[in-house]
Amino acid sequence: MAVSNTADLFNQLFNTFTTLAIIVGVVVLGLMAFLVVRFRAKASSPEPEDTPTLGRIPQARGHLKTVIISLTLSSIVLGVLIFGTLSATTQITTIPTECAEVPSPCLTIRVTASRFKWTFTYPNGYVNDTVVTIPTGQIVILEIESTDVFHTFGIEGFRIKKDAIPGLTNKIWFRANEQTSDIIRCFELCGVGHVVMTSRLSSVSPSAFQGFCSTTGC
Amino acid sequence: MRVTSPSLKRWLFSTNHKDVGILYTITSLVFFFIAGSLALLMRYQLSAPFGRVLGGEVFNTFVTMHGLLMILWVLSPLAIGLANYFIPLQLGARDLAFPRLNALSYWFYLFGGFAMVLSFFFGGPNTGWTLYAPQSACTDPLCSPPGINVAAAGLILLVGSITMGSINFIVTMFKMRAPGLKLKYMSMFPWAILITVFMMLYAFPSLLAGLILLYSDRSFPGRLAYLSTAQGGNVPSLLWDNIFWFFGHPEVYIVLFPAIGVVGEILPTFTRRPLYGAKYITMSIVVAAVISFIVWGHHMFITGVSPLTTTLFTVTTIAVSLPFDVMTVSFMETLFRAKIRLKAPVLFAIGSIALFVIGGITGVFLASIALDQHLRGTYFVVAHFHYIMVGAGILALMGGLYYWFPKMTGRMYNERVAKLHFALSFISFNVLYFPMFLLIEMPRRVYFYPPDTGWAPLNGLATIGGLVFGFSQLLLVANLGRSLRKGAPAGPNPWDGWTLEWAVPSPPPLHDFEQIPVITEDGVVHLAGGEGHPLASGIGDGHSIPHSSHSSRWPIVVALGAFVFLLGLTMGSGPPGILQLTPGVVIGLVGLYGYGKESFIVHEDEKVESWPFKAISRMRFGVWTFLASEIVFFGVLLSAYLFVRINSVAWPPLDYFDIEKGAINTFILLTSSLTAVLALASARAGARNGLVASLLGTMALGAYFLYNKALEWEELAIGEHLTPMGSIFDNFPLAATSYYITTGVHGVHVFAGLAMIAYLFPRVLKGAYLRHQSETILYFGLYWHFVDIVWIFLFPLFYLI
């Protein structure tokens, strides 16, 4: 199990994709290499019968059958990859329904991007712009906004990312599996300080989070 | 007519497609080395944590200019250079349809490149090639420096160049094919270019519209606010994204398709077999071209657009990969049971397919939203699109360069050095870009990274690959440069190719063909000219070489005028003064006047293959094509209006815009359409006085329309017509912006129409444009009606709804 549910999902998907990509890539490139070596011009190889020559429009060749077969094959592969994983996508992009209950079992934190820092605002108004502390095991929703230009909020190890766009509130959610410290970066060129627009995420045990909250009033 | 010595004059004034083709090719290679040097400096910077030489500002500017130059000033123009040279030859034509327009396209392209490079010295664009607003639109010190205006001027010149070029190619390919050369007989390169120029025609107007919004926002900060958050509130955040990617994604295929065309040209020649499934490849390109206009949303998967939208764009994105599958499979089947002569061109072609496969497969990763959610904005993406653009694109075009070099120069290049060039390029390419697939945590466009990230080894490897890749390109220059003088004579057909360019001497004579070839129903090509020519059979069309002009001094003057004008417009901050604009206007007007007055002879053959546009003249077809791109342009402007309209909370009440004034203006403009119809009728009937009167009427009505418009603009700005409302800029910034920009651009079109009448008028008085010369009045009429029709959309959108 990885650091968060999102990292779990990503790793699983990424492995599936990579495995298939390597198989397809090796087969296709291997076949190409074979064809080039096998059919390279040798002194002994005869001139093909339908060699195109100047002064004559070449004969058309090719079968619709081949096209249909190759299209079907790749549709299947792509279909499996994309639609087979659509549920994972939906899982990542849909906020769990239980968060709509009152009182919500989920922790919602507002993330405000501004050149060149991330500001985290907790439900009770506690603000921190260097580190966001969250409990493990609880669903966390981040509401991402920007006050100036486009930024992209990404938590490296959690494998999750979302644009911070002025005027929009974009939400992501995740559940941390273990206590960890992770790095947050900006992934959209936002100016000269883009590269230093980093922050930290610290996931702590629920009891430690209780303690954190009682000192900060979050 | 032509100065045959390679003098400066020839290169400055030539309108011959072969000369212009060489100019394009060489210029694009120069930009390739400029933009490549930027890349090398960035790679050197990243070879160690904390960087080596570049500061953040400079790095960001390099990133941006590298992208813009490579995509727009290298990839496409290199392809267009080859197309310039070889499309007329392959179609059995003697030049492009509008030779002077072709030269004009080239000079717009070159001057646009100057502006782009020049922008660096004003603090160049630093936003990444996507120029995302509001970063690109706001003028405060943390946003974009003034250089971005100059870069926008360069881009506008480029859009002009591409629009003119597209029209030229479309008309040439539909109106000038040799007798009997049906569309289905065309080889893959002409097909790919035909589809590419259609895409250009429809994609680039969107960029132009976006640039106009960007420029006006930056020039009138605090007043115009399509893209800047400060004024417009937060509504328009995604407007630029949509406009840009509606252009940007088709652009990816615009740079790719010519490369596929070149591969489709090289393969049959060197495998000694006809291209497998040529028909299906062509169909696939068409399908991919169409779908490419509806996939732009996949660049915005994580911007927060609705799940339904993302799902739809996922489906279209997957769908677009299927036609590419057909192309790859067909290329591979061509190799089967072939006799592959492994010369440099085919090595580059096959290498290009191989790298395309890798680039394509990794593209599927990014189509999956769940994966995009992490991979987005990382080096994985950088690797992916460089495999497509450099691997598939540049490598194939270089193969084309080797393939056609003997035809262009009459000399062979050095095969051994060319193979070395391929081997070094192919290997170092993979050393350069493959490590980036593994850097799935490293953000793009950072100018340093801390050592504890562990990214240093892979970055170091990539830099080594980059250095080798970059410097091995010098082999290309050295090889071709040396072979130009020392290469073995090539003869007309060194590769035993089947397409028509191989039927003429190398290099081809000024008029390309002694006699235009004729293709008979059985698919046999007949070339009458040239004693002892292998194809001489006596069935040629019998036309001797017609007299045509091949040089004009005016295209470069017109382009210079446009360049100086746009520099004047963009170099300062804020709206420019009259003084800044005058030099450009003067040069431009002198150029246009000379251009219009010059007698430039273009021979128009009657006996050509021109299905399905038999009935209309070359010029009229060109005007229609231009208007088609104008439809997209206004379509995007109106979409921008609808976008902010729908997303705005506050919009002026219905009677805010003076309906009465608008209605009167609508009536005036429609009446002027009527007088334009009368002008054409008079011209056709040979009635000079009628023509004079109706043109005067059209002009008066058009001028009156503009006068009314100006009054309305002023009233709205001051806000006096409905007291106590105050300026529209203060009350409704977005409504003001969309109103002023949309009606402003329309007003400029009306003004251009008036300028056309002013130009025609002295000749009309002398009795020109009557009866069989009346086509010119028709072209004006088509344009004028179009401008009126646009108003018919604008009026209800602003005044009635």
Interface residues (C-beta under 8 A of the other chain):
Chain A: L9 F10 L13 F14 F17 A21 V24 G25 V28 L29 L31 M32 L35 V36 F39 R40 A41 S45 P46 E47 P48 D50 T51 P52 T53 L54 G55 R56 I57 P58 Q59 A60 R61 G62 H63 L64 T66 V67 S70 L71 S74 S75 L78 G79 L81 I82 T85 L86 A88 T89 T90 I92 T93 T94 R115 D148 V149 F150 T152 G154 E156 R159 I160 K161 K162 D163 I165 P166 G167 L168 T169 N170 R185 C186 F187 E188 L189 C190 G191 V192 G193 H194 V195
Chain B: G56 E57 N60 V63 N126 T127 G128 Y132 P134 Q135 C138 L142 C143 Y185 T229 G233 N234 V235 P236 S237 L238 P268 T269 T271 R272 R273 P274 L275 Y276 G277 A278 K279 Y280 I302 T303 G304 P307 T310 T311 T314 I318 S321 L322 D325 V326 T328 V329 S330 M332 E333 L335 F336 R337 A338 K339 I340 R341 L342 I350 I353 A354 V357 I358 I361 T362 V364 F365 A367 S368 I369 A370 L371 Q373 H374 R376 G377 T378 E441 P443 R444 R445 V446 Y447 F448 Y449 N493 D496 G497 W498 T499 W502 A503 I519 G523 V524 V525 L527 P534 L535
